Amino acid sequence: MRRLATALVLASLCLATGVSSSPDGPQASPEPQPAPADNPFFKPYGTPFNVPPFALIKNEHFLPAIEEGIRREQAEVDAIINDQAAPTFENTIAALDHTGIFLSDVNAVFGALQSAHTNKELLALARQTAPMLAAHRDNIGLNEKLFRRVKAVYDQRQSLKLDREEMFLLENTYRDFVRGGALLDEGQKAELRKLNQELSLLTVKFGENVLAETNDFKLVIEDRADLAGLPPSVVAMAAETAKQAGLEGKWVFTIQVPSMIPFLQYSEKRELREKLHRAYFMKGDRDNAADNKEIAKKIAALRREKARLLGYDNHAAFVLENNMAKTPDRVNAFLNELWEPTLVKAREEAAALQAMIDRQGGGFHLASWDWWFYTEKLRQEKYALDDSALRPYFKLENVRQGIFALCDKLYGLKFIELPDLPRYHPEVQAFEVREADGRHLGVLYMDFHPRESKRGGAWSGGFRRSYYEKGTRVPPVANIVCNFTRPTADAPALLSTDEVETFFHEFGHSLATLFSQARYRSRSVARDAVELPSQIMEHWAFEPELLAVYAKHYQTGEVIPAALVEKLEKSSLFNQGFITGEYLAASILDMAWHTVPNPAEVDTRRFENEVMAGIGLIPEIVPRYRSTYFNHIFSGGYSAGYYAYIWSEVLDCDAYEAFKGKGIFDRQTALSFRKNILEPFGTEDPLAQYVRFRGAEPKIEPLLRNRGLEVKK
Ligand SMILES: [Zn+2]
C-alpha cells in the first residue's frame, strides 16, 4: 500500500546536471589571494570522514571562500583551454569534470545552510553571490575556446573507444554547453547572460519571501474553549510552540505543515480553521513586501525569453528535452489521462463530506478548510481509523530504526551513530554507513524538525558527492532535512503516516547518493526519473512484515496490532481523489506557467484561477502549491518538472512489483536494483538502466492500481 508523499526535494545532490559540479568563472582570474589563516574552507578540514568543520564556519567565511572558489575554478578551466596538446577525452572532458571542487565544497555547505539553517546575513549573502555565481557559470558555459575543445572531442566520439560512462559524460557535457548557449552569437550571448543574472536574483528572492511569509503568521489561542476537538498531543505541541515563541501559557499554531495539519484535522472551531488555512494558502499573495505575484510572472517570462533565445518554443520544451518525457505534449497528455479519473474521485469525496456536514445539520457548504476535518471524521466512521491512534506506533526513533533494518535486510547496511561528529545544529544526527563487510560507504546527516531558520518541506542533499580520485573512491556525505512533528514535554516525536512515508522517501534519495559508484563528479539524472530511488522506498513503509519490525508503541513497546494494520491497508485508497487531485493541479499549474505564450502580461492570481477552472478543479481543493509559494518551480529546480513525481511513480510502482514477485526483502532483487539503478544513477540513460533491472519497459497499470485510478470499462 502507499499514498502520495508530501515530500519535496529541493536539492538532491544526484540532481546536478551542470557541465561539472558548479561550473562557473569570473571574467579574468585575479591574482591568488593569500589564504586567510582563520578561514576553515582554506585548509584541510581535519575532521572525521572529512566532513565540514561546522563549529568553525562563520557567516563571514563564505564570501571569501566563494570568491576564491570562483577564481580557482576559472584558473583550472584556463589551464584546460591553454593546453597545447590536441583535445582528448582525458585532457578536456574528464579534466573539466574535475574542476571546481573547492567551490563545490563551499557551495555545498552554503546551500545546505541556506535551506536548513539560515539567518539574515546568509540571506543577504545569497542575494550577493547568486549573480556572481550565475556570471561565473556563464563565463565557462559561454567560453568559445573551451567549447571548441569540447566539440572537437565530441565530433570524434565514435572513434574514441569510450566506455558507457565516458560516452554519457561526453554527450552530456556537449549538450550542456549547447543548452547553455554555446552556439549563440555574441549579441545573443550577452542577452543570455543578462537573463541568467536576473533569474538568479529573482529565484533567490522568491524563496526568501516564502520563508518570511511562513514565519509571519501565528494563530495564538488564549481561550481553552478554542482548543475544542484537538487531541491532547496536539494541544501539548501547541503549548510547546507558544513557549518557544515567548508566549508561555498560551497555544500557538503556525502554517508550518506539522503544526497546521493536525489543527485542520481536529479543530471544531471552523472560523479558526479558516483563518489558519487562509494564512497558509495566501502566502506570498498579500500585496505586502513579501508578495510573490510579480516575481512569479517575471521568472516565467524571463525563462520563456531564455528558451526562445536558445531555439525552443517555451521553457517547458527546453526543460523536457532532457527528461524521459521529452515534450510538453507528452507530459500534458499523461497528466490529463490521470486527471480525469482523479476529478471523478475528488467530486465523490467532496459529496461524501458534504453529506456528513448536512447530516450533522451544519448548514454550510464544504470549504477547503473543512476538508481535513470531515475527512478525519469520515475515516473514523468508515474504517474506525483515527490518525492520532496511529501516531504512538510511529515514534521518530522507531521509524528510523525501521528504515535502518530495511536497509540491512535489503543491502546488509549498518548504521553507526557518530555523536561527536561536527554538525550545523545541535538537533542534527549523524551516522556512518557501512557495507555488510564493514567497509565505509559514506556519512549521513539527518535533521528532522521545523525551525524558523528552515524552509518548509523535506529534501535530500549532501555535503559531498562521491567520485573516484586516481582510482580511489571519495565517499559521499549525504543529508536529509525534514519538517517533522516535534517532541513535546510529555511525548517523543510521534509521526503521522505522511511523515513516515516522507522519511522513507528522502532516505531513498540518500541511498542513491551513498551507493553511487560514479567515476566522475558530474551526474545527469532526468528529472522525471529522479524519484525512482526515493519513491520505491515508500512501498516498504507500511508493509506488515516491516511494521512488525519497527512500529512499536512508544510507551508499551507493543507491536502495532494486526487489526490496525488491516484498517490502514483497507483505507489506503481513502481520500485519494484529494491527494492525487491537489498534486496534479499543482503539476498542471506548473506546466501552464512554463508553456503560456505571454507570462509577462498575465495577472498571476487570475491566470492561476483560469488554469484551474480550465481543468474543472473543484473550489474545495486548493492546488498543493499555489503560484506564490510554489518553491519547487520558482525557487528550486522543478520548473516544468513537478509532474516528475507521478511520472517516476510509473517506474517505482512497476519496479516494486519485481520485489513483490520474489518477496519484499529478496536480496537478489535488491542487489540487482542496487547494481543496475542506484550505483550508476545519473551516469547513463535511465530507461536503459530500468530495462536492465526489470527486463522490460515499465507499465502504467501498477500505478493506476495503487491509486485506485483504473478506468472502469
Ligand atoms: Zn523526492
Residues whose N, C-alpha, C, O or C-beta is under 5 A from the ligand:
A	BS01	ZN	V9 E531 S534
